[in-house]
Amino acid sequence: MKKILLVIISLAIGIPLVIWLYEKFGLDRATVALSILRLWQVLILFFLTGINIYIWVVRWQLVLKALGYRICFRDLIEAQLGERAVSYLTPGIHYGGEVVRVFILGKKKKIPLTDITCSVILDRLMEVSGFCIFLFLGASELVFRGNYIWASFLVILGIFILLILTLVFKLVGLKKILIFLPDFFV
């Protein structure tokens, strides 16, 4: 009964959304936008998206494993795809669906809410940390090119993000984050 209700709710949201998108943008604009891409480019996009999803799921699986939970890949990919579906409806296309991940895994695997929430937060912190690395690499490239203003902006942005990460580390608890570091760092 719950699955039927979920399908009905999804259709009740999805059909009006598709109709609205069709009326707002029209089929012609979508066709023109897609006709620019060749088949091999579309296949590469699908392939890269698949790799991206795989890496995200493996990363989250590692976080959950470090917290003491062994969850099968299929369950994690289901939660990850559910998150993406909701995230694309929110204003920020990569954020907003984390609650879906927590809900799906908590319901399916009966994991405590605090542990799942912690795993999602740690997963996102790992993602943001990787983004900071690219900010600093970009800043160093700009320094070599002599563009010191933009390099300074990227460094300040990276430091600001790292300060926010430090604050989140304090809120989540350093002990749960240190389990990801090798013993010689602790």
TORSE-195759 format. One record per residue: residue in three letters; x, y, z of N, C-alpha, C, O in turn. Coordinates in pm, whole numbers, padded with zeros to 5 digits, always signed. Each point is the difference from the previous one (the first is absolute). Layout:
N
ALAXYZXYZXYZXYZ ...
% end
This chain:
186
MET+00081-00119+00000-00081+00119+00000+00086+00126+00000-00032+00099-00066 LYS+00144-00103+00142+00088+00116+00007+00063+00029-00135+00016+00116-00038 LYS+00022-00222-00035+00062+00020-00130-00099+00060-00099+00036+00086-00080 ILE-00160-00131+00085-00103+00055-00089-00022+00148+00032-00011+00082-00090 LEU+00005-00048+00219-00017+00138+00041+00119+00085-00046-00018+00113-00045 LEU+00139-00167+00056+00119+00071-00044-00004+00025-00151+00036+00109-00046 VAL-00079-00208-00032-00010+00016-00145-00105+00106-00033+00023+00083-00089 ILE-00136-00084+00158-00106+00099-00026+00050+00141+00032-00024+00093-00076 ILE+00094-00078+00188+00053+00132+00037+00104+00045-00102+00002+00116-00040 SER+00086-00209-00002+00102+00034-00099-00063+00045-00131+00044+00097-00061 LEU-00146-00168+00017-00069+00038-00123-00073+00133+00016-00003+00082-00092 ALA-00056-00060+00210-00071+00125+00025+00095+00119-00004-00041+00110-00036 ILE+00165-00130+00073+00099+00107-00006+00065+00005-00139+00018+00108-00056 GLY+00016-00224+00002+00075-00008-00126-00077+00046-00122+00055+00073-00083 ILE-00179-00115+00068-00077+00034-00120-00022+00152-00011+00025+00057-00106 PRO-00071+00009+00213-00012+00147-00013+00134+00069-00026+00006+00100-00071 LEU+00101-00153+00128+00132+00058-00022+00041-00012-00146+00051+00096-00058 VAL-00072-00212-00003+00032-00019-00142-00087+00091-00087+00050+00060-00095 ILE-00176-00049+00127-00090+00087-00077+00045+00146+00012+00002+00072-00100 TRP+00033-00030+00221+00048+00136+00019+00128+00026-00079+00013+00104-00065 LEU+00082-00199+00069+00124+00015-00075-00027+00007-00150+00063+00079-00071 TYR-00156-00160+00023-00035+00000-00142-00060+00134-00041+00034+00055-00105 GLU-00125-00001+00188-00061+00128-00031+00099+00115+00011-00006+00096-00078 LYS+00096-00105+00175+00095+00109+00023+00108+00005-00108+00032+00107-00051 PHE+00025-00222+00016+00112-00002-00092-00034-00056-00138+00063+00038-00099 GLY-00159-00123+00092-00039-00057-00128+00091-00113-00044+00115-00010+00043 LEU-00168-00073-00127+00075-00115-00050+00107+00042-00099+00103-00066-00013 ASP-00126+00176-00058+00096+00047-00100+00133+00037+00063+00106-00038-00051 ARG-00109+00112+00161+00125+00041+00065+00076-00120+00055+00123-00006-00008 ALA-00195-00089+00062+00066-00121+00052+00062-00079-00114+00112-00051+00014 THR-00182+00039-00124+00051-00074-00115+00124+00068-00057+00098-00068-00034 VAL-00101+00199+00022+00116+00073-00051+00119-00017+00094+00113-00021-00045 ALA-00138+00029+00176+00109-00016+00097+00060-00139-00008+00122-00016+00009 LEU-00206-00085-00026+00053-00137-00007+00059-00032-00137+00087-00087-00009 SER-00130+00154-00096+00052-00030-00133+00143+00048-00018+00068-00043-00093 ILE-00023+00131+00180+00139+00047-00007+00095-00115+00032+00110-00008-00056 LEU-00151-00081+00145+00086-00111+00041-00009-00116-00099-00107-00030-00053 ARG+00218-00032+00030+00004-00119-00083-00022-00122+00089+00009+00010+00123 LEU-00038-00124-00183-00029-00121+00077+00117-00039+00089-00021-00035+00116 TRP+00143+00042-00167+00116-00040+00080+00018+00095+00119+00047-00042+00106 GLN-00084+00170-00121+00009+00093+00111-00103-00032+00108+00028+00009+00120 VAL-00148-00045-00164-00104-00039+00095+00044-00126+00076-00020-00010+00121 LEU+00079-00086-00194+00047-00123+00065+00112+00029+00099+00004-00060+00108 ILE+00085+00150-00143+00107+00037+00094-00059+00067+00124+00045-00027+00111 LEU-00146+00113-00130-00065+00063+00116-00064-00104+00091+00012+00009+00122 PHE-00081-00108-00182-00060-00106+00081+00108-00080+00073-00016-00034+00117 PHE+00126+00004-00186+00109-00077+00059+00063+00076+00117+00021-00057+00107 LEU+00008+00186-00128+00060+00080+00106-00095+00019+00119+00043+00001+00115 THR-00171+00014-00143-00099+00009+00108-00004-00129+00080-00009+00002+00122 GLY+00016-00116-00192+00003-00130+00068+00123-00014+00090-00010-00048+00113 ILE+00125+00091-00163+00123-00005+00080-00013+00092+00121+00040-00036+00111 ASN-00097+00154-00132-00021+00095+00109-00088-00060+00109+00034+00008+00118 ILE-00144-00068-00157-00090-00063+00098+00071-00114+00072-00013-00015+00121 TYR+00089-00065-00195+00074-00112+00060+00098+00051+00106+00008-00056+00109 ILE+00067+00161-00141+00098+00054+00094-00070+00056+00124+00047-00021+00112 TRP-00159+00091-00131-00074+00053+00114-00049-00111+00091+00008+00011+00122 VAL-00057-00119-00181-00053-00110+00081+00113-00071+00073-00014-00034+00118 VAL+00126+00011-00185+00114-00065+00065+00053+00086+00114+00034-00051+00107 ARG-00028+00182-00129+00046+00090+00106-00092-00009+00121+00047-00007+00114 TRP-00177+00009-00137-00095-00009+00111+00007-00137+00067-00015-00011+00121 GLN+00039-00093-00200+00014-00134+00055+00122-00007+00092-00005-00066+00104 LEU+00112+00134-00141+00119+00004+00086-00027+00074+00131+00046-00040+00106 VAL-00122+00148-00115-00036+00075+00120-00084-00088+00093+00026-00006+00120 LEU-00125-00061-00176-00085-00088+00082+00080-00116+00058-00023-00040+00114 LYS+00116-00013-00191+00084-00109+00049+00086+00047+00117+00018-00073+00098 ALA+00034+00195-00107+00080+00055+00110-00086+00024+00125+00051-00004+00112 LEU-00180+00027-00132-00090+00017+00114-00051-00134+00054-00072-00004+00099 GLY+00112-00106-00165-00036-00133+00049-00117-00066-00070-00055-00097+00052 TYR+00014+00146-00169-00114-00056-00072+00045-00051-00136+00070+00068-00075 ARG-00112-00190+00045+00026-00057-00133-00133-00005-00074-00087-00081+00030 ILE+00074+00170-00129-00123+00011-00077+00032-00040-00144+00103+00039-00055 CYS-00191-00118-00005+00025-00044-00138-00010+00118-00096-00070+00098+00025 PHE+00143-00112-00135+00011+00105-00100-00136+00038-00057-00027+00118-00023 ARG-00058-00216+00001-00131+00023-00060-00086+00092+00086-00068+00089-00052 ASP+00070-00109+00182-00078+00085+00090+00053+00143+00002-00076+00097+00006 LEU+00208-00085-00012+00059+00133+00002-00026+00075-00131-00025+00120+00001 ILE+00030-00191-00112-00026+00067-00128-00146+00042-00010-00032+00104-00059 GLU-00057-00183+00117-00141+00038+00003-00019+00130+00078-00072+00090-00043 ALA+00137-00081+00158-00011+00121+00082+00066+00119-00071-00052+00112+00004 GLN+00165-00136-00069+00071+00107-00071-00083+00054-00116-00008+00121-00020 LEU-00054-00211-00057-00083+00044-00113-00125+00072+00050-00047+00094-00064 GLY-00007-00138+00177-00113+00071+00059+00040+00141+00041-00076+00095-00019 GLU+00195-00083+00075+00049+00133+00038+00014+00089-00122-00041+00116+00002 ARG+00099-00170-00109+00017+00080-00121-00132+00045-00059-00013+00112-00047 ALA-00086-00199+00050-00131+00035-00054-00058+00120+00074-00056+00090-00062 VAL+00068-00089+00193-00053+00111+00079+00090+00123-00014-00049+00112-00004 SER+00181-00133-00002+00093+00113-00010-00023+00082-00126+00018+00121+00001 TYR-00057-00185-00108-00022+00074-00124-00127+00083+00005-00022+00085-00087 LEU-00063-00107+00186-00119+00082+00017+00024+00119+00092-00082+00092+00005 THR+00193-00093+00067+00031+00110+00091+00082+00105-00073+00055-00027-00107 PRO-00046+00147+00162+00074+00107-00068+00147-00033-00026+00053+00035-00106 GLY+00014-00101+00198+00138-00043-00023-00001-00143-00050-00049-00089+00070 ILE+00100+00065-00190-00021-00132-00061+00080-00113+00066-00027-00117-00027 HIS+00122+00150+00112+00076-00107+00064-00032-00016+00148+00054-00088+00066 TYR-00142+00172-00015-00032-00006+00142-00151+00009+00018-00070+00061-00080 GLY+00022-00121+00186-00141+00005+00031-00064-00137+00014-00103-00014+00065 GLY+00164-00088-00126-00059-00133+00006+00062-00091+00104-00032-00119+00004 GLU+00119+00173+00080+00067-00083+00100-00099-00066+00094+00024-00111+00048 VAL-00134+00178-00022-00103-00056+00089-00054-00130-00059-00035-00092+00075 VAL+00027+00085-00207-00048-00122-00065+00095-00115+00028-00044-00112+00028 ARG+00175+00139-00035+00099-00105+00031-00020-00050+00142-00001-00121+00025 VAL-00014+00214+00068-00019-00037+00140-00128-00082+00016+00001-00103+00067 PHE-00108+00147-00129-00129-00067+00013+00003-00140-00061-00046-00096+00063 ILE+00099+00083-00183-00001-00131-00069+00084-00101+00077-00045-00112+00025 LEU+00166+00152+00013+00087-00095+00069-00050-00031+00140+00009-00115+00045 GLY-00062+00214+00024-00053-00023+00134-00120-00094-00001-00014-00085+00088 LYS-00070+00102-00187-00120-00084-00009+00037-00143-00042-00056-00097+00052 LYS+00149+00086-00146+00033-00130-00056+00090-00083+00091-00018-00121+00012 LYS+00115+00186+00053+00101-00073+00077-00011+00018+00150+00077-00059+00075 LYS-00173+00139-00030-00022+00022+00144+00126+00050+00071+00030-00042+00112 ILE+00043+00130-00178+00119+00061+00059-00045+00124+00078-00088+00073-00047 PRO+00146-00047+00163-00040+00118+00076+00014+00129-00082+00094+00016-00078 LEU-00187+00072+00097-00005+00125-00075+00127+00082+00016+00048+00061-00096 THR+00007-00060+00215+00121+00079+00023+00117-00053-00080+00079+00078-00053 ASP-00066-00210+00042+00111-00058-00076-00013+00025-00149+00099+00031-00067 ILE-00220-00044+00015-00019+00026-00144+00024+00147-00030+00066+00034-00099 THR-00119+00053+00183+00020+00143-00021+00148+00035+00006+00049+00078-00080 CYS+00021-00137+00175+00144+00023+00012+00072-00049-00126+00093+00066-00047 SER-00135-00180-00007+00065-00052-00121-00023+00092-00119+00091+00019-00082 VAL-00210+00038+00070-00029+00091-00111+00081+00130+00016+00053+00052-00097 ILE-00046-00002+00221+00078+00122+00024+00147-00025-00030+00064+00083-00066 LEU-00009-00194+00112+00140-00030-00027+00026-00019-00149+00104+00041-00050 ASP-00199-00101-00019+00013-00017-00145+00006+00136-00069+00083+00021-00088 ARG-00169+00069+00127-00001+00135-00059+00126+00077+00037+00052+00077-00081 LEU-00002-00096+00203+00123+00067+00040+00119-00048-00083+00087+00079-00035 MET-00084-00206+00003+00105-00053-00086-00008+00064-00138+00101+00033-00061 GLU-00223-00016+00012-00019+00062-00131+00047+00146+00000+00069+00043-00092 VAL-00105+00030+00195+00039+00140+00009+00151+00013+00017+00060+00094-00052 SER+00001-00186+00125+00146+00003+00017+00070-00018-00134+00099+00067-00028 GLY-00151-00156-00054+00055-00017-00135-00015+00126-00083+00089+00034-00078 PHE-00201+00035+00094-00022+00126-00071+00104+00103+00041+00049+00076-00084 CYS-00014-00072+00212+00100+00095+00049+00137-00027-00062+00075+00093-00031 ILE-00043-00219+00014+00127-00035-00065+00004+00059-00140+00102+00056-00040 PHE-00210-00067-00035-00004+00056-00134+00003+00153+00002+00055+00061-00092 LEU-00112+00001+00194+00010+00145+00013+00146+00043+00016+00044+00095-00065 PHE+00030-00164+00151+00139+00036+00022+00087-00031-00123+00093+00075-00029 LEU-00124-00183-00042+00073-00029-00124-00028+00108-00105+00090+00043-00071 GLY-00215+00000+00062-00034+00108-00092+00069+00130+00038+00045+00075-00087 ALA-00038-00048+00216+00068+00121+00046+00148-00003-00035+00056+00101-00042 SER+00007-00217+00058+00142-00009-00034+00022+00018-00150+00099+00060-00041 GLU-00189-00110-00041+00009+00020-00145-00014+00148-00034+00073+00051-00085 LEU-00165+00018+00152-00017+00144-00024+00121+00080+00045+00034+00101-00063 VAL+00033-00144+00169+00122+00068+00044+00108-00013-00106+00069+00097-00030 PHE-00054-00216-00029+00099-00020-00105-00031+00083-00124+00091+00038-00074 ARG-00218-00010+00050-00039+00082-00115+00004+00149+00033-00019+00083-00089 GLY+00044-00049+00213+00012+00140+00038-00133+00066+00035-00005+00122+00014 ASN-00101-00199+00001-00131+00055+00035-00018-00012+00151-00065-00092+00050 TYR+00123+00187+00022+00004-00008+00145-00134+00032+00067-00027-00048+00110 ILE-00054+00128-00174-00129+00037+00060-00091-00122+00009-00055-00029+00106 TRP+00039-00042-00218-00085-00119+00002+00061-00111+00083-00072-00077+00063 ALA+00205+00067-00063+00066-00101+00084-00028+00029+00147-00027-00093+00077 SER+00033+00220-00038-00031+00037+00138-00145-00032+00035-00029-00049+00109 PHE-00061+00076-00204-00141-00031+00022-00020-00149+00023-00073-00039+00092 LEU+00137-00047-00173-00015-00145+00018+00059-00047+00131-00057-00087+00066 VAL+00170+00144-00026+00061-00039+00127-00090+00041+00116-00021-00078+00093 ILE-00033+00199-00098-00090+00046+00107-00125-00087+00005-00046-00037+00108 LEU-00009+00004-00225-00117-00087-00006+00031-00138+00059-00080-00054+00076 GLY+00196-00002-00112+00040-00130+00053+00018+00003+00151-00041-00092+00069 ILE+00104+00198-00019+00019+00012+00145-00134+00015+00071-00021-00059+00106 PHE-00070+00138-00165-00133+00016+00058-00073-00133+00008-00062-00032+00101 ILE+00069-00046-00207-00066-00131-00002+00064-00092+00103-00071-00073+00069 LEU+00203+00074-00059+00067-00084+00099-00036+00042+00143-00009-00085+00088 LEU-00012+00214-00065-00044+00045+00132-00141-00052+00030-00029-00041+00113 ILE-00056+00043-00212-00135-00056+00020+00009-00150+00027-00072-00052+00085 LEU+00160-00017-00158+00019-00144+00025+00047-00025+00142-00047-00093+00066 THR+00139+00176-00019+00049-00015+00137-00114+00016+00100-00008-00074+00098 LEU-00079+00170-00123-00115+00020+00088-00091-00123-00003-00049-00044+00105 VAL+00026-00011-00223-00084-00119-00010+00069-00118+00071-00067-00079+00066 PHE+00199+00067-00081+00072-00106+00070-00023+00010+00150-00018-00101+00068 LYS+00017+00223-00017-00023+00020+00143-00142-00042+00038-00021-00059+00105 LEU-00076+00090-00191-00139-00035+00029-00024-00149-00009-00069-00057+00085 VAL+00125-00007-00187-00021-00144-00019+00078-00078+00104-00048-00102+00050 GLY+00165+00149-00017+00085-00069+00097+00125-00051-00068-00006-00075-00098 LEU+00118+00117+00149+00128-00034-00060+00026-00150+00004+00066-00053-00089 LYS-00117-00015+00190+00026-00144+00013-00055-00078-00119+00065-00093-00048 LYS-00183+00128+00001-00058-00071-00113+00073+00031-00130-00001-00082-00092 ILE+00063+00197+00084+00072+00036-00123+00139-00063+00000+00050-00037-00106 LEU+00012+00025+00223+00135-00055+00007+00007-00147-00038+00110-00051-00025 ILE-00222-00020+00021+00005-00140-00038+00040-00018-00146+00036-00110-00041 PHE-00041+00218-00037+00038-00009-00141+00150+00021-00020+00053-00030-00107 LEU+00015+00082+00209+00143+00028-00014+00081-00123+00041-00037-00071+00094 PRO+00148+00047-00163+00089-00110+00045+00054+00029+00140-00001+00114+00047 ASP+00046-00219+00018+00043+00011+00140+00115+00100+00018+00009+00063+00106 PHE+00079-00047-00204+00112+00088+00021-00037+00148-00002+00083+00083+00037 PHE-00205-00046-00079-00047+00136+00008-00061+00033+00135-00004+00116+00040 VAL-00043-00217+00030-00074+00023+00124+00095+00008+00118-00044+00019+00113 
% end
